[in-house]
Amino acid sequence: MDFLQLLAFGYLLYGVVGLFGFQKIPEAHRNKPWTKSYIRWQAVSWVLTALPLLVYSFYFSSGQCMVSFGKRIGLLLLLFVPAILFEVILSRKFSRLLKGEKEREKTEGQ
C-alpha cells in the first residue's frame, strides 16, 4: 500500500467518524446553534478529499497504466476540483454565519 492510499484511508476514516459528530473543530465554531451542521459538512469535506486520492492511487498503483508524470498531476488536480469547490462554498457559508453572529453579539452588547 503506498502513501496516497494510506493518506486517503486516513481522510476517509476521519470523515466517517466526523459524520457521527467526533471531529476536532476550531474554538470559534464551538457551542453555536449551527455547530452540529458544521461538523457534518466538514466530515463530508474530508470524504470528498479522500475520494480523488483513492481513485488516483488505485488507478496508478497497478502499474498497468503508463502515463507521464505531468498528465498524472493534471488528472489529480482535475479529480480535486469538486472537493476544492465544495470547501470554498462551505468555508464562505460558515464564515458568514460566524461573522453575523459576532455582529449580533456586538449590537446586543451596546
C-alpha positions as CSV (number, residue, x, y, z in Angstrom):
1,M,0.0,0.0,0.0
2,D,1.5,3.3,-1.0
3,F,1.5,6.7,0.8
4,L,-1.5,8.1,-1.1
5,Q,-3.7,5.1,-0.3
6,L,-2.8,5.4,3.4
7,L,-3.5,9.1,3.4
8,A,-6.8,8.6,1.6
9,F,-7.9,5.9,4.0
10,G,-7.0,8.2,6.9
11,Y,-9.0,11.1,5.4
12,L,-11.9,8.7,4.8
13,L,-11.8,7.3,8.3
14,Y,-11.7,10.8,9.8
15,G,-14.6,11.9,7.6
16,V,-16.7,8.9,8.5
17,V,-16.0,9.4,12.2
18,G,-16.9,13.1,11.7
19,L,-20.3,12.1,10.3
20,F,-21.0,10.7,13.8
21,G,-20.0,14.0,15.4
22,F,-16.5,13.2,16.5
23,Q,-14.2,15.8,15.0
24,K,-11.8,18.4,16.2
25,I,-13.1,21.9,15.2
26,P,-11.8,25.4,15.8
27,E,-12.8,27.1,19.1
28,A,-14.6,29.9,17.2
29,H,-17.1,27.3,15.8
30,R,-17.9,25.5,19.1
31,N,-21.1,26.0,21.0
32,K,-23.0,27.7,18.3
33,P,-26.5,26.8,17.0
34,W,-25.0,25.6,13.8
35,T,-22.0,23.6,15.2
36,K,-23.6,20.2,14.5
37,S,-24.2,21.1,10.9
38,Y,-20.6,22.5,10.6
39,I,-19.1,19.2,11.9
40,R,-21.2,17.1,9.5
41,W,-20.3,19.3,6.5
42,Q,-16.7,19.2,7.4
43,A,-16.9,15.4,7.6
44,V,-18.3,15.4,4.0
45,S,-15.4,17.6,3.0
46,W,-12.9,15.1,4.4
47,V,-14.7,12.3,2.5
48,L,-14.6,14.4,-0.7
49,T,-10.9,14.9,-0.2
50,A,-10.3,11.2,0.2
51,L,-12.2,10.0,-2.9
52,P,-9.9,11.6,-5.5
53,L,-6.9,10.2,-3.7
54,L,-8.4,6.7,-3.6
55,V,-9.3,6.8,-7.3
56,Y,-5.9,8.1,-8.3
57,S,-3.9,5.8,-6.1
58,F,-5.8,2.6,-7.1
59,Y,-5.7,3.6,-10.8
60,F,-2.0,4.2,-10.9
61,S,-0.8,1.7,-8.3
62,S,-1.4,-1.3,-10.5
63,G,1.5,-0.3,-12.8
64,Q,-0.6,-1.2,-15.8
65,C,-1.2,2.5,-16.7
66,M,1.8,4.2,-18.3
67,V,1.1,7.9,-18.2
68,S,3.6,10.8,-18.0
69,F,4.1,12.5,-14.6
70,G,2.6,15.8,-15.9
71,K,-0.6,14.1,-17.0
72,R,-0.9,12.3,-13.6
73,I,-0.6,15.6,-11.8
74,G,-3.2,17.1,-14.1
75,L,-5.6,14.2,-13.5
76,L,-5.1,14.5,-9.8
77,L,-5.8,18.2,-9.8
78,L,-8.9,17.6,-12.0
79,L,-10.2,15.0,-9.6
80,F,-9.8,17.5,-6.7
81,V,-11.9,20.3,-8.4
82,P,-15.2,19.2,-6.8
83,A,-13.6,18.9,-3.3
84,I,-12.0,22.3,-3.6
85,L,-15.2,24.0,-4.8
86,F,-17.2,22.3,-2.0
87,E,-14.7,23.5,0.6
88,V,-14.7,27.1,-0.7
89,I,-18.5,27.2,-0.6
90,L,-18.6,25.6,2.8
91,S,-15.9,28.0,4.2
92,R,-17.8,31.0,2.9
93,K,-21.1,29.8,4.4
94,F,-19.8,29.3,7.9
95,S,-17.6,32.3,7.9
96,R,-20.6,34.4,7.0
97,L,-22.6,32.7,9.9
98,L,-19.7,33.4,12.3
99,K,-19.4,37.0,11.2
100,G,-23.1,37.6,11.5
101,E,-23.2,36.1,15.0
102,K,-20.2,38.3,16.1
103,E,-22.0,41.4,14.7
104,R,-25.2,40.4,16.6
105,E,-23.2,40.0,19.9
106,K,-21.6,43.4,19.3
107,T,-25.0,45.1,18.8
108,E,-26.6,43.4,21.8
109,G,-23.6,44.4,24.0
110,Q,-24.1,48.1,23.3
